[in-house]
Amino acid sequence: MTEKVTVTLRKQKWEVEPGKSARKIMEELDLNPENFLTIRNGELVDESVRLKAGDHLKLVAVISGGSHGS
């Protein structure tokens, strides 16, 4: 049995096949890659990084908005 990649987003969790890019995984999960930062094993990485068996990919939503005036 091949070890999977664990993907988490908030309280959701998926087990996916290794060898794909973070971008491809997000697209397959119906998530817009432009809306998330990708953190592999605790390190911020580019969405083009290929994930290996046993990796943990955490997706963090990018929050945008106006600036706070002072």
MIFIDREN-164354 format. One record per atom (N, C-alpha, C, O): residue number from 1; residue in one letter; atom name; x, y, z. Coordinates in nm, 3 decimals. Layout:
BEGIN
+-----+------+------+---------+---------+---------+
:  nr : rest : atom :       x :       y :       z :
+-----+------+------+---------+---------+---------+
: NUM :    a :   CA :       X :       Y :       Z :
...
+-----+------+------+---------+---------+---------+
% end
This chain:
BEGIN
+-----+------+------+---------+---------+---------+
:  nr : rest : atom :       x :       y :       z :
+-----+------+------+---------+---------+---------+
:   1 :    m :    N :   0.084 :  -0.118 :   0.000 :
:   1 :    m :   CA :   0.000 :   0.000 :   0.000 :
:   1 :    m :    C :   0.089 :   0.125 :   0.000 :
:   1 :    m :    O :   0.179 :   0.137 :   0.083 :
:   2 :    t :    N :   0.065 :   0.215 :  -0.091 :
:   2 :    t :   CA :   0.142 :   0.337 :  -0.103 :
:   2 :    t :    C :   0.095 :   0.440 :  -0.002 :
:   2 :    t :    O :  -0.025 :   0.462 :   0.015 :
:   3 :    e :    N :   0.193 :   0.502 :   0.065 :
:   3 :    e :   CA :   0.159 :   0.608 :   0.159 :
:   3 :    e :    C :   0.105 :   0.728 :   0.082 :
:   3 :    e :    O :   0.153 :   0.760 :  -0.027 :
:   4 :    k :    N :   0.007 :   0.794 :   0.138 :
:   4 :    k :   CA :  -0.060 :   0.906 :   0.072 :
:   4 :    k :    C :  -0.004 :   1.039 :   0.119 :
:   4 :    k :    O :   0.080 :   1.046 :   0.209 :
:   5 :    v :    N :  -0.054 :   1.145 :   0.057 :
:   5 :    v :   CA :  -0.029 :   1.282 :   0.100 :
:   5 :    v :    C :  -0.154 :   1.324 :   0.176 :
:   5 :    v :    O :  -0.266 :   1.305 :   0.128 :
:   6 :    t :    N :  -0.136 :   1.382 :   0.293 :
:   6 :    t :   CA :  -0.248 :   1.432 :   0.371 :
:   6 :    t :    C :  -0.264 :   1.580 :   0.342 :
:   6 :    t :    O :  -0.169 :   1.657 :   0.353 :
:   7 :    v :    N :  -0.385 :   1.620 :   0.305 :
:   7 :    v :   CA :  -0.416 :   1.760 :   0.275 :
:   7 :    v :    C :  -0.519 :   1.808 :   0.377 :
:   7 :    v :    O :  -0.621 :   1.742 :   0.398 :
:   8 :    t :    N :  -0.492 :   1.922 :   0.439 :
:   8 :    t :   CA :  -0.589 :   1.978 :   0.533 :
:   8 :    t :    C :  -0.622 :   2.122 :   0.496 :
:   8 :    t :    O :  -0.537 :   2.199 :   0.452 :
:   9 :    l :    N :  -0.748 :   2.155 :   0.517 :
:   9 :    l :   CA :  -0.799 :   2.291 :   0.499 :
:   9 :    l :    C :  -0.901 :   2.312 :   0.610 :
:   9 :    l :    O :  -1.008 :   2.252 :   0.609 :
:  10 :    r :    N :  -0.865 :   2.397 :   0.705 :
:  10 :    r :   CA :  -0.948 :   2.418 :   0.823 :
:  10 :    r :    C :  -0.975 :   2.283 :   0.889 :
:  10 :    r :    O :  -0.880 :   2.217 :   0.934 :
:  11 :    k :    N :  -1.099 :   2.241 :   0.897 :
:  11 :    k :   CA :  -1.132 :   2.113 :   0.963 :
:  11 :    k :    C :  -1.151 :   1.999 :   0.863 :
:  11 :    k :    O :  -1.185 :   1.887 :   0.902 :
:  12 :    q :    N :  -1.129 :   2.027 :   0.734 :
:  12 :    q :   CA :  -1.142 :   1.923 :   0.632 :
:  12 :    q :    C :  -1.008 :   1.855 :   0.611 :
:  12 :    q :    O :  -0.902 :   1.915 :   0.626 :
:  13 :    k :    N :  -1.015 :   1.727 :   0.576 :
:  13 :    k :   CA :  -0.893 :   1.649 :   0.556 :
:  13 :    k :    C :  -0.914 :   1.552 :   0.440 :
:  13 :    k :    O :  -1.018 :   1.487 :   0.430 :
:  14 :    w :    N :  -0.814 :   1.543 :   0.353 :
:  14 :    w :   CA :  -0.817 :   1.450 :   0.240 :
:  14 :    w :    C :  -0.688 :   1.369 :   0.238 :
:  14 :    w :    O :  -0.584 :   1.416 :   0.284 :
:  15 :    e :    N :  -0.695 :   1.249 :   0.184 :
:  15 :    e :   CA :  -0.578 :   1.165 :   0.157 :
:  15 :    e :    C :  -0.571 :   1.153 :   0.005 :
:  15 :    e :    O :  -0.665 :   1.105 :  -0.059 :
:  16 :    v :    N :  -0.459 :   1.196 :  -0.054 :
:  16 :    v :   CA :  -0.446 :   1.195 :  -0.200 :
:  16 :    v :    C :  -0.317 :   1.123 :  -0.241 :
:  16 :    v :    O :  -0.227 :   1.103 :  -0.160 :
:  17 :    e :    N :  -0.311 :   1.087 :  -0.367 :
:  17 :    e :   CA :  -0.195 :   1.018 :  -0.421 :
:  17 :    e :    C :  -0.075 :   1.114 :  -0.432 :
:  17 :    e :    O :  -0.093 :   1.230 :  -0.467 :
:  18 :    p :    N :   0.045 :   1.066 :  -0.402 :
:  18 :    p :   CA :   0.165 :   1.149 :  -0.416 :
:  18 :    p :    C :   0.203 :   1.168 :  -0.563 :
:  18 :    p :    O :   0.149 :   1.101 :  -0.651 :
:  19 :    g :    N :   0.296 :   1.260 :  -0.588 :
:  19 :    g :   CA :   0.350 :   1.280 :  -0.722 :
:  19 :    g :    C :   0.287 :   1.395 :  -0.799 :
:  19 :    g :    O :   0.330 :   1.428 :  -0.909 :
:  20 :    k :    N :   0.184 :   1.456 :  -0.741 :
:  20 :    k :   CA :   0.117 :   1.568 :  -0.807 :
:  20 :    k :    C :   0.163 :   1.699 :  -0.745 :
:  20 :    k :    O :   0.214 :   1.702 :  -0.633 :
:  21 :    s :    N :   0.146 :   1.807 :  -0.819 :
:  21 :    s :   CA :   0.177 :   1.939 :  -0.765 :
:  21 :    s :    C :   0.066 :   1.982 :  -0.670 :
:  21 :    s :    O :  -0.047 :   1.933 :  -0.678 :
:  22 :    a :    N :   0.099 :   2.074 :  -0.581 :
:  22 :    a :   CA :  -0.002 :   2.128 :  -0.489 :
:  22 :    a :    C :  -0.115 :   2.192 :  -0.569 :
:  22 :    a :    O :  -0.232 :   2.178 :  -0.534 :
:  23 :    r :    N :  -0.081 :   2.262 :  -0.677 :
:  23 :    r :   CA :  -0.182 :   2.325 :  -0.763 :
:  23 :    r :    C :  -0.278 :   2.220 :  -0.820 :
:  23 :    r :    O :  -0.399 :   2.239 :  -0.817 :
:  24 :    k :    N :  -0.224 :   2.111 :  -0.871 :
:  24 :    k :   CA :  -0.307 :   2.006 :  -0.931 :
:  24 :    k :    C :  -0.400 :   1.944 :  -0.827 :
:  24 :    k :    O :  -0.517 :   1.917 :  -0.855 :
:  25 :    i :    N :  -0.348 :   1.923 :  -0.708 :
:  25 :    i :   CA :  -0.431 :   1.867 :  -0.601 :
:  25 :    i :    C :  -0.545 :   1.961 :  -0.568 :
:  25 :    i :    O :  -0.660 :   1.918 :  -0.554 :
:  26 :    m :    N :  -0.516 :   2.091 :  -0.556 :
:  26 :    m :   CA :  -0.622 :   2.188 :  -0.526 :
:  26 :    m :    C :  -0.727 :   2.189 :  -0.636 :
:  26 :    m :    O :  -0.847 :   2.193 :  -0.608 :
:  27 :    e :    N :  -0.683 :   2.185 :  -0.762 :
:  27 :    e :   CA :  -0.778 :   2.183 :  -0.874 :
:  27 :    e :    C :  -0.866 :   2.058 :  -0.867 :
:  27 :    e :    O :  -0.987 :   2.067 :  -0.892 :
:  28 :    e :    N :  -0.806 :   1.943 :  -0.835 :
:  28 :    e :   CA :  -0.884 :   1.819 :  -0.826 :
:  28 :    e :    C :  -0.983 :   1.822 :  -0.710 :
:  28 :    e :    O :  -1.086 :   1.754 :  -0.713 :
:  29 :    l :    N :  -0.952 :   1.901 :  -0.607 :
:  29 :    l :   CA :  -1.044 :   1.915 :  -0.493 :
:  29 :    l :    C :  -1.144 :   2.028 :  -0.514 :
:  29 :    l :    O :  -1.221 :   2.062 :  -0.424 :
:  30 :    d :    N :  -1.143 :   2.084 :  -0.635 :
:  30 :    d :   CA :  -1.235 :   2.193 :  -0.671 :
:  30 :    d :    C :  -1.208 :   2.320 :  -0.590 :
:  30 :    d :    O :  -1.301 :   2.393 :  -0.554 :
:  31 :    l :    N :  -1.081 :   2.345 :  -0.561 :
:  31 :    l :   CA :  -1.039 :   2.465 :  -0.489 :
:  31 :    l :    C :  -0.960 :   2.554 :  -0.584 :
:  31 :    l :    O :  -0.882 :   2.504 :  -0.665 :
:  32 :    n :    N :  -0.979 :   2.685 :  -0.575 :
:  32 :    n :   CA :  -0.906 :   2.779 :  -0.660 :
:  32 :    n :    C :  -0.767 :   2.801 :  -0.600 :
:  32 :    n :    O :  -0.756 :   2.858 :  -0.491 :
:  33 :    p :    N :  -0.660 :   2.757 :  -0.667 :
:  33 :    p :   CA :  -0.524 :   2.771 :  -0.614 :
:  33 :    p :    C :  -0.485 :   2.915 :  -0.582 :
:  33 :    p :    O :  -0.398 :   2.939 :  -0.499 :
:  34 :    e :    N :  -0.549 :   3.012 :  -0.647 :
:  34 :    e :   CA :  -0.517 :   3.152 :  -0.623 :
:  34 :    e :    C :  -0.562 :   3.198 :  -0.484 :
:  34 :    e :    O :  -0.519 :   3.304 :  -0.437 :
:  35 :    n :    N :  -0.647 :   3.120 :  -0.419 :
:  35 :    n :   CA :  -0.704 :   3.160 :  -0.289 :
:  35 :    n :    C :  -0.632 :   3.101 :  -0.168 :
:  35 :    n :    O :  -0.674 :   3.123 :  -0.055 :
:  36 :    f :    N :  -0.522 :   3.026 :  -0.192 :
:  36 :    f :   CA :  -0.459 :   2.955 :  -0.081 :
:  36 :    f :    C :  -0.307 :   2.965 :  -0.083 :
:  36 :    f :    O :  -0.244 :   2.968 :  -0.188 :
:  37 :    l :    N :  -0.250 :   2.969 :   0.038 :
:  37 :    l :   CA :  -0.106 :   2.950 :   0.055 :
:  37 :    l :    C :  -0.087 :   2.801 :   0.078 :
:  37 :    l :    O :  -0.173 :   2.735 :   0.136 :
:  38 :    t :    N :   0.026 :   2.748 :   0.032 :
:  38 :    t :   CA :   0.053 :   2.605 :   0.047 :
:  38 :    t :    C :   0.171 :   2.586 :   0.142 :
:  38 :    t :    O :   0.279 :   2.641 :   0.123 :
:  39 :    i :    N :   0.146 :   2.506 :   0.246 :
:  39 :    i :   CA :   0.248 :   2.479 :   0.347 :
:  39 :    i :    C :   0.271 :   2.329 :   0.349 :
:  39 :    i :    O :   0.182 :   2.252 :   0.384 :
:  40 :    r :    N :   0.392 :   2.288 :   0.312 :
:  40 :    r :   CA :   0.427 :   2.145 :   0.309 :
:  40 :    r :    C :   0.517 :   2.115 :   0.428 :
:  40 :    r :    O :   0.625 :   2.173 :   0.442 :
:  41 :    n :    N :   0.473 :   2.025 :   0.512 :
:  41 :    n :   CA :   0.551 :   1.983 :   0.629 :
:  41 :    n :    C :   0.601 :   2.102 :   0.710 :
:  41 :    n :    O :   0.714 :   2.103 :   0.757 :
:  42 :    g :    N :   0.515 :   2.203 :   0.725 :
:  42 :    g :   CA :   0.547 :   2.319 :   0.806 :
:  42 :    g :    C :   0.623 :   2.430 :   0.736 :
:  42 :    g :    O :   0.657 :   2.530 :   0.799 :
:  43 :    e :    N :   0.652 :   2.415 :   0.607 :
:  43 :    e :   CA :   0.729 :   2.514 :   0.532 :
:  43 :    e :    C :   0.646 :   2.569 :   0.415 :
:  43 :    e :    O :   0.588 :   2.492 :   0.337 :
:  44 :    l :    N :   0.640 :   2.701 :   0.404 :
:  44 :    l :   CA :   0.569 :   2.765 :   0.294 :
:  44 :    l :    C :   0.638 :   2.729 :   0.163 :
:  44 :    l :    O :   0.759 :   2.747 :   0.149 :
:  45 :    v :    N :   0.562 :   2.677 :   0.067 :
:  45 :    v :   CA :   0.618 :   2.635 :  -0.062 :
:  45 :    v :    C :   0.533 :   2.690 :  -0.176 :
:  45 :    v :    O :   0.419 :   2.730 :  -0.157 :
:  46 :    d :    N :   0.592 :   2.691 :  -0.293 :
:  46 :    d :   CA :   0.524 :   2.732 :  -0.415 :
:  46 :    d :    C :   0.424 :   2.623 :  -0.454 :
:  46 :    d :    O :   0.447 :   2.505 :  -0.428 :
:  47 :    e :    N :   0.314 :   2.662 :  -0.515 :
:  47 :    e :   CA :   0.210 :   2.566 :  -0.553 :
:  47 :    e :    C :   0.255 :   2.467 :  -0.660 :
:  47 :    e :    O :   0.187 :   2.368 :  -0.686 :
:  48 :    s :    N :   0.370 :   2.492 :  -0.723 :
:  48 :    s :   CA :   0.419 :   2.400 :  -0.826 :
:  48 :    s :    C :   0.498 :   2.283 :  -0.766 :
:  48 :    s :    O :   0.535 :   2.190 :  -0.839 :
:  49 :    v :    N :   0.525 :   2.285 :  -0.636 :
:  49 :    v :   CA :   0.603 :   2.179 :  -0.572 :
:  49 :    v :    C :   0.528 :   2.046 :  -0.583 :
:  49 :    v :    O :   0.406 :   2.039 :  -0.565 :
:  50 :    r :    N :   0.603 :   1.940 :  -0.614 :
:  50 :    r :   CA :   0.545 :   1.805 :  -0.623 :
:  50 :    r :    C :   0.550 :   1.741 :  -0.485 :
:  50 :    r :    O :   0.651 :   1.748 :  -0.415 :
:  51 :    l :    N :   0.439 :   1.680 :  -0.447 :
:  51 :    l :   CA :   0.429 :   1.622 :  -0.314 :
:  51 :    l :    C :   0.466 :   1.474 :  -0.316 :
:  51 :    l :    O :   0.435 :   1.401 :  -0.410 :
:  52 :    k :    N :   0.534 :   1.433 :  -0.209 :
:  52 :    k :   CA :   0.581 :   1.296 :  -0.196 :
:  52 :    k :    C :   0.498 :   1.222 :  -0.092 :
:  52 :    k :    O :   0.430 :   1.283 :  -0.010 :
:  53 :    a :    N :   0.505 :   1.090 :  -0.097 :
:  53 :    a :   CA :   0.435 :   1.007 :   0.000 :
:  53 :    a :    C :   0.475 :   1.049 :   0.141 :
:  53 :    a :    O :   0.593 :   1.069 :   0.170 :
:  54 :    g :    N :   0.376 :   1.063 :   0.227 :
:  54 :    g :   CA :   0.402 :   1.101 :   0.365 :
:  54 :    g :    C :   0.400 :   1.251 :   0.391 :
:  54 :    g :    O :   0.400 :   1.293 :   0.506 :
:  55 :    d :    N :   0.399 :   1.331 :   0.285 :
:  55 :    d :   CA :   0.394 :   1.477 :   0.302 :
:  55 :    d :    C :   0.260 :   1.518 :   0.363 :
:  55 :    d :    O :   0.159 :   1.451 :   0.345 :
:  56 :    h :    N :   0.264 :   1.629 :   0.435 :
:  56 :    h :   CA :   0.141 :   1.691 :   0.485 :
:  56 :    h :    C :   0.131 :   1.828 :   0.422 :
:  56 :    h :    O :   0.219 :   1.912 :   0.440 :
:  57 :    l :    N :   0.024 :   1.852 :   0.349 :
:  57 :    l :   CA :   0.000 :   1.980 :   0.283 :
:  57 :    l :    C :  -0.112 :   2.051 :   0.356 :
:  57 :    l :    O :  -0.225 :   2.002 :   0.362 :
:  58 :    k :    N :  -0.081 :   2.167 :   0.411 :
:  58 :    k :   CA :  -0.183 :   2.250 :   0.477 :
:  58 :    k :    C :  -0.215 :   2.366 :   0.385 :
:  58 :    k :    O :  -0.125 :   2.437 :   0.339 :
:  59 :    l :    N :  -0.343 :   2.386 :   0.359 :
:  59 :    l :   CA :  -0.388 :   2.498 :   0.277 :
:  59 :    l :    C :  -0.442 :   2.607 :   0.369 :
:  59 :    l :    O :  -0.526 :   2.581 :   0.455 :
:  60 :    v :    N :  -0.392 :   2.728 :   0.349 :
:  60 :    v :   CA :  -0.434 :   2.841 :   0.431 :
:  60 :    v :    C :  -0.496 :   2.945 :   0.339 :
:  60 :    v :    O :  -0.433 :   2.993 :   0.245 :
:  61 :    a :    N :  -0.620 :   2.980 :   0.367 :
:  61 :    a :   CA :  -0.692 :   3.077 :   0.284 :
:  61 :    a :    C :  -0.623 :   3.213 :   0.292 :
:  61 :    a :    O :  -0.587 :   3.260 :   0.400 :
:  62 :    v :    N :  -0.606 :   3.275 :   0.176 :
:  62 :    v :   CA :  -0.550 :   3.410 :   0.168 :
:  62 :    v :    C :  -0.664 :   3.506 :   0.194 :
:  62 :    v :    O :  -0.769 :   3.498 :   0.130 :
:  63 :    i :    N :  -0.643 :   3.596 :   0.286 :
:  63 :    i :   CA :  -0.745 :   3.695 :   0.319 :
:  63 :    i :    C :  -0.701 :   3.828 :   0.263 :
:  63 :    i :    O :  -0.591 :   3.875 :   0.290 :
:  64 :    s :    N :  -0.789 :   3.889 :   0.184 :
:  64 :    s :   CA :  -0.756 :   4.019 :   0.128 :
:  64 :    s :    C :  -0.862 :   4.118 :   0.170 :
:  64 :    s :    O :  -0.976 :   4.081 :   0.201 :
:  65 :    g :    N :  -0.825 :   4.241 :   0.169 :
:  65 :    g :   CA :  -0.921 :   4.344 :   0.207 :
:  65 :    g :    C :  -0.854 :   4.479 :   0.209 :
:  65 :    g :    O :  -0.737 :   4.493 :   0.173 :
:  66 :    g :    N :  -0.926 :   4.577 :   0.251 :
:  66 :    g :   CA :  -0.875 :   4.713 :   0.255 :
:  66 :    g :    C :  -0.777 :   4.733 :   0.368 :
:  66 :    g :    O :  -0.768 :   4.652 :   0.460 :
:  67 :    s :    N :  -0.703 :   4.841 :   0.359 :
:  67 :    s :   CA :  -0.609 :   4.873 :   0.465 :
:  67 :    s :    C :  -0.680 :   4.950 :   0.577 :
:  67 :    s :    O :  -0.783 :   5.012 :   0.555 :
:  68 :    h :    N :  -0.622 :   4.943 :   0.693 :
:  68 :    h :   CA :  -0.677 :   5.016 :   0.807 :
:  68 :    h :    C :  -0.613 :   5.153 :   0.812 :
:  68 :    h :    O :  -0.491 :   5.164 :   0.824 :
:  69 :    g :    N :  -0.692 :   5.256 :   0.802 :
:  69 :    g :   CA :  -0.640 :   5.393 :   0.806 :
:  69 :    g :    C :  -0.605 :   5.434 :   0.947 :
:  69 :    g :    O :  -0.669 :   5.390 :   1.043 :
:  70 :    s :    N :  -0.504 :   5.519 :   0.960 :
:  70 :    s :   CA :  -0.471 :   5.567 :   1.094 :
:  70 :    s :    C :  -0.473 :   5.717 :   1.098 :
:  70 :    s :    O :  -0.447 :   5.776 :   1.203 :
+-----+------+------+---------+---------+---------+
% end
